[in-house]
Amino acid sequence: MIKHELFPTLVLQDHFSADDNGELLNTIINRKSGDHYKLKQIIPELPPQLYGVHKDPEFEWVRARAVSTAKKWVQYSGLEDLDLKVTDMWTTTYDGKTNLTQHNHPNAFLSAVYYLSDNNNQLVLIDPAGVAKWQIMPKVIDQSKFKGPYHVIQPNKGDMIIFPSWMYHSVQTNAYYKKRTTGGRGVEEETVIPAVTIAMNLSIVGGYGDKDLHTFNENI
């Protein structure tokens, strides 16, 4: 008997040691709008996000790590060597009560998330064919074999997760966010320790594809 597990989608979860002593994490938490970025919170229920930080020199080492992991994704996928560039980058700060609903990132090749903190929200990756495949849903008796319409990743500090930009995904509310209790004059105060991520899109620079198969395309 031959098992054909069709149409897999590669998602890479790479890991890097934290080497900035938490400086970038503290910078993001305390940062307001500035020269290279803009603080946005369009809807009160959504977490605050800093946009345009791909132009900020402080984030250069994060960009380098994203490109490094993206190159591995290309290699493992059996594709030609591609010149990749981070074309957009933003930070998100979760306070334990906020999340991000299902969405994807059009006009990009790959998307990535880098995790700066310990108490991270779960990332949910959604099978685009899930609605069609699971209209009839029997009871699952073996989770190790079952491949459902979504996949959940619990990221760790220092993780870089890369996936195709067309893939819909969401971010769960973190019910277990940490609090730091400090005593002062006999009064205990509780402060939420936020979970902070840096997300980005990567695009292909220059031409790619096969001229003989008429798939060649000039890009940015």
N, C-alpha and C positions, 0 to 999 in steps of 0.2 A: 504494500500500500504506500502511495506517495502523498504526502501532505503539501498542499500548495497554500501558503499563507500570503495572500495577494495584497499588492499595493501598500507596502509599508512606507511610512514617512519617518525620515531620520530626524531625531532631536538629540542634540548633544548637551550634556551637563558636564562642563569642565570645572576645574577648581584651581584657584590661585590663593596663595597665602597673602594675608593682609599685610602690606608693607608700608603703609602710610601712617601707622599709629592712630588711626581713627580721625585724622585731620580732615579728610574730605567729608566724612560723615557729619562731623560737627559743623563744617562749613555749610553743608546743604540744609541742615536743620535750622541754622541761624540766619540763612541768607534771605534777602529781600530782592526785589527787582533791581537790576543793574545794567551795565553797559552791554553785556553779551547775552543776557537772559531776561526772561519775563515771568513773573510769578502769576499763575492763573489758577483760579478756582471758579469755573464757570457755574457749576451747580453745587450748592452747599453740601449735598450728600457725598460728593466726590472728594478724594484726597487732594491736597494742594500739590501742584506740579510746577517745576521750573523748566521752561522751554528754552531751546537754543544754546544749551551748554556745550554742544559739540564744538563751538567756537572758543571755548574757554580753555586756556593752557593748563589749568589745574586738572582737567579731565583727560589729558593726553594719555596717561598710562592706562586708563580704562578703555579708551579707543584702541590702543595697541593690543590689549588683551582680547577685545572683541574681534578684531581682524585676525588675530592668531587662531582663535577658536573657529571662526568662520572658514579659514583656510582648511582646517581639519575636516569641517563639515563637507566642503567641496571634495576633498580627497576621498573621504569615506563614501561619498555618494557616487564615485566613479566618473566625475566630471572633469573637463579640461581645467587647467590652472587658470584662475580668474584673478584679475586685479580688482580688489574690493575696497570700498571706501565708506566710512560712516558719514551719512548724509544728514542725519538728524539724531538728536539725543536730548533726553529730558529726564528729570528726576521725579520720583513720586514718594511722598511721605505718608505712611499709614499710621493712624492713631489707635488702631484696634477696633474701630467702629465703622471704618470705611472699606470699600472694595471697588473693583472695576468690573463692569458687566461685560458680556461677550462682545468681542470686537476683533478686527484684524488690521493690518497695516498695508493699504494699497500703495502701488507705485514704489515698491521696494523688493529686493530679492530675498534678503534674510532679515530677521529681527532678533534682538538679543536683550537679555536682562541680566544685570550684574547686581549682586546682593551684598550690601555693605553692613548689614546688621545681623544679630543673632536670631531675633524673633520674627522670622519672615512669614508672610502670608502664603498660603498654598497657591501654586499656579495650576490652572486647569486647562489642558489642551483638548480641543474638541474635534472629533472626527467629522469632516465635512459631509460624509455620507451617512452619518449616524442616524438621521431622521428616517432615511429610506431603509437602512439595514435593520433597524430595531422597531419597526411598526408592530411586529409580533414579538413579544418579550417573554420567553419562558423563565422560570425561576432558575437563578444561578446557584449551582451546587459546588463549583470549584472555581474560586476567584483566580487561582494561579493559571488557569487555562482560558478563562473568559476574557475576551477582548471587546470591551464595551464601547459605547459611543464617545467616551472621554477618558483622559488619563490625567491623574493628579500627581504633581511633584511637590514634595516638601523641600524647598531650597535651604541650603546652609550658607552661613557667612562665607564670602569668597567665591561662591558659585557663579559661573557664567553659563546661562542657558541660551542656546541658539536653536531657532526653528524657522521654517519657511514663513515668509511674511503673509502668505495667503491663509495660513492656518488661524482659525478663530480660537480665541482663548479668553479666559477671565481670571480674576484674582479674588480669592475667597476672603471674607472677613476673618480676621485673626482674633478668635475668642480668647486666646491665651497670651495676649500681649503682656509684657513684663511691666511691673511698676517698681520704682525705686522709692523706698520709704526713708525719709530723713527726719531726725528729731531736732527740734529747736525750741529751747525754753519749755521743754516738756510737751511740746505739740508735735504730733506726727503729721507729716505731709506726704501725700501720694502724688507722684509725677509719672505721667505716661512716658515710657521709653518708646519712641516711634520706630517702626520698621521702614527702612529707606532703601529704595532701589534706583538704579540708573538703567533706563531703557533706551534702545537705539535701533535705527534702521540702517541696513547696509545695502548699497547698490553696486552694480557692476560698472567699472570704468572701462571705456573703450569697447571695441567690437568683441562679439562672442557668437558662438554657433558654428554651423557647418555649411560652407558655401555650396558644396555638392548636394546637400539635402535641402537647400534653400531655407535654412533656419538661421543664417547669419544675420546679425543685427548690430548696427552701430548704436552705442549708448553714450552716456555722458562722458 
